[in-house]
Structure formats: structure tokens, C-alpha cells
Amino acid sequence: MNPRNGFLRRPATRSSRFSRSFKDRQEAGRALAEQLMSYRDKDDVLVLGLARGGLPVAWEIASALHAELDVFLVRKLGVPRWSELAMGALASGGGVVMNDNVVSSLHITDEQVREVIDSETAELARREHAYRGGRPVADPRGKTVILVDDGIATGASMMAAVRAVRAAEPQYIVVAVPVGPQSVCHDLAQVADDVVCTTMPPGFEAVGQVYGDFHQVGDDEVRQLLRTPTR
């Protein structure tokens, strides 16, 4: 993919010395929505929440913008026998992003990579069906797509999402997250058309550090949000 001239927004009221915090994902979504009002009441806007934690944030944005909402799935590709460490990410539509440094430094073989991808592809398909049932996937073609998560750390999942959505030929891609490290937000600005990150803490350690309530979002919560009208 060719790099794009992305734009990273930084709220004028945010001091680089302080980190903003949020009560929960809903409050974070409302804060992001305030920065996205230029997309309100436009017929071609589609908000995609990365499952599962991004859905509560995305619902608040879609509701404020009076926009269509759908779920977008990204699965972490965990290192064999050390699944918490990501060696890449797999997105709906088959988009894959690999961390070549992790793969080479840990001497992970092509066969091991393929086994993990096959396993996560099956899980991704299961969740697609569980969340939507028989409902078709929203079509991003020709639309302004706002990709939303509850935060970013390495950026691998969001990068995979951007690449997968770009292949569907949208008009414009916006990445919107409440929190992330400044370096990763800048990296995403090279592949997305617009990046909105509410707070970029100087001492970033984990997404959950800015949340009071950072419970694990379950499948039932995702399904309920998808059934709740946003316009």
C-alpha cells in the first residue's frame, strides 16, 4: 500500500503534560464524537467498531453523528506458546499485518505463522456469524468510514483494519481512538486519511490506564449494541 498524507488531530485544549481519563467507553465515545462533528448528518458515513471493545465507543459516535454502525473484526495473531505477544493481526476481509521484527527475532517459521492464521480465521468467521447472524456486512465502497477502537497500543489491529477497509474502496478512512501512544498515532496517519486520538499520554503503558471501567466487552453486549438504533 502506498503511504497516504494522513492528518493527526490533536485537541487544542490538551496539554502534552497531562493525560485525559474517561469514566468508561461510553464517555470516551462521546468525547471522540465531539471531535468528529464535521461528519454529522452525512449520508455516506459508516462507523465501524472494532470488536469487541470498540463497539461501545463506536455506538456513541454513530449515535451522535446520526450514522450507520457495524462491527469490524480484527484478531490478534499471537506468538506460538506465548499468545499474549502479538506477531501480527488479521482483519475481516482477509487483511493481514505482520510484525516482522517479532517473527524474525523469535525464529517463528512460516508453518507456525500459517497455523495461527488458519486458527484465527476460523474464530473470526465464528464471531462474524455470532454478531450478525444472517445480516449482510455493511459495504464501505465509496463511503467515509470511521474505524473506532477503545484505544491502540502497538497499532497492529488498527493497521490491519485500515488495510482491509482500503481494499473495499471507500472514499475516505478516519481512525478514531480515545487513547494511544503518539508514535503509533503518527504511524496510522500515514495510512489513514484522518486520525483522531483524544489523548496521547507521555507515559503510555496500556489502553486501560485512562479508563475507570475497562471491563471485558462480551458477545452479548456487542449484539445488543448492534440492535440498538443510532439514527
N, C-alpha and C positions, 0 to 999 in steps of 0.2 A: 504494500500500500504506500502510496506517495504521501509524505507529510503534508498536513494542511496548516494554514495560518490560523490557528486557534486563538481564542481570546480568553484569558483568565480574569474573571471579575474578582475584585477584592472590595468588600464593602467599605465605604469611606469612613464609617463610624468605628471600624475595627482597629484597635491598636495592636501593633505587632508584638507588644509585650504581654498581652493578655489573651487567654483562651475563653471563648464563649462556651457556656454549658447549656444543656437542654434537660427539661424535666423528663421527656420521653420522646419517642419517634414522632408522635403527633405534633408536639411543639416544634421539633426540628423541621418537619414538613411545612408547617405554617411559616416558619422563618424563611425557608427557601422560597416559598411561594411569593413572598413579598419582593424577592429579587427577580422574579420571573413574570411580573405583571405585564410586561410588553408582549407576552404570548397569550394573554387572556382574550377569550371570546373570538378566537380564530378557528375556523372550521377545519383547518389542516393540521392541528396539533394533536399528537398522540403521546401520552405519558406511559412509559414502560417502567414498572418497578421490578428491580432485581429480586428474585425470590431467595430467601423469604423475608429477610429483614428490611428490604427496600420497599415492600408493599405498603406498610402503614405511612411511610414518608411520602410515597408516590400518591396515595389516595388523597392526602391533604392538598398536594399540589394540583392534582387533576380537578378536585372539587373547587379550589379557589380560581382556577383558570377556566372552569366550565369545559373541560377537555375529556376526551376518551381515555380510558385507563385499561391497561392489560398487564399481564405478568410476563416477565422475561427471565428465563432460567440460565444460570451460569453455575457450573460445577467446578470446584477446585480439583486439580489433578495432584493428589498427594504423592509424596515420595514413598516408594515401596518400603513397608515396615516402619515408616515414620510419616504417617498420613497427615499429621498436623502441619508439616512443612510442604508448601506448595512448590511444585516444579512447573506449574502452568495452570491453565483454565480452559474449560470447554463451554461454549455457549449454544443456545438454541440456534438451529440452522447450521450447526457444524463448525462454527468459528473456533479455532484453537490458538492459544497463545502459550508459548513455552518459555521458561526461564532457562536459557542455555547455560548460564553460569552454574546453576544448581545441578542441572543434568550432567555436565562435564565434571564438575568438582566431586560429585558423589559416584561417578562412573556408572550411571544408570544406562542400561542397554536399551536399544531400540525395541527389543521384545518386551521389556518391562514397561516402557512407555506405552506401547500398543495395548498391553493388558489393562493398564489403568484407564486408558481412553475408552476401551471397549466396555469396561465395568461402569464407568461414569456415564457413558452414552445410554446404557440401559436404564440407569437411575434417572437420568434427565427425561427420558421418554416416559417413565412411570409417573414422574411428577407432572409432566405436561398433561397427561390424561387425568391425573387426580385433581388438578386445579381447574381444568377447563371442561372435562368430560368430553362431550361431542362438539363443544363450541369452537368455531374456527379461530385461528390466530389472527390478531389484528394485522392488517397489511401496512407496512411502513412506507411503501412506494410513493414518492412524491410528497411526503409529509414532513413536517417539522417534528422530529422525535426527541423527546426529553427522557433520557435514561437516568434513572434515580436509584440510589442505594442509600443505606443508612450511614455510610462512611466508606472510606477507602484506606487501605494500609499499603500493600505492595502495588495495587492498581491492576493486577493481572486479570481479575474477574471483570472489571470495567473495561479494560483494554479488549478483552475477548468479546464483550458485548458490543462495543463500538465497531469492531471489525465485522461481526456477524450482521449487524444492522446496516452497515455501509454497503454490504453486498446486496441488500434488498432495494437499493437505490432510493433512499429518502432524499428530500430536498435539503435537509439541514439536520445536524445532530447536536444536541445540547447534553452535556453531562452535568448533573446537579446532585451534589452531595453536601450534607451538613458539615462534615469534617474530613480532613486528610492532611498528610504531610505536604508542605509546599512543593517539594521536589517532584512528587508524584502528580500533583495537580498540574504542574507545568508540563510534565511529560504528556498528560492527557490532552493538554491544549494543543499539542502538535498533531493529534489525530481527530479530535472533535472540532466542530465549528465554534462552539462556545462552551466554556467550563465555568460553572458557578459553584464555589466552595465557600460556605458561610464562615468557617473558621479554620485556620491552619496553625495549630499550636506549635510554638517553637520547640517545645519538649514533647513532641508527639511520641506516644508509646503504643496506644491501641485505640481503636474506634470507641470502645466503651468508656474511655476516660472522660468523655464530655457528657455522658448520659447519667441521669439519676436512676431511671428504669431502663435497663438494657436486657430484658428477658428474651429468651429464645422464641422467635415467632414460629407458631405451629402451622400445620397444613390447614386446620380448621379456620384459623384467623385469616389466612390467605384467601380461602374460598369465600368467607363472609365478606371480606373487603371487595372482592371481585363481583359479588352480588349486590353490593350497595351502590346505588346510582351516584354519579359525580356531576350530573347535569340534568 
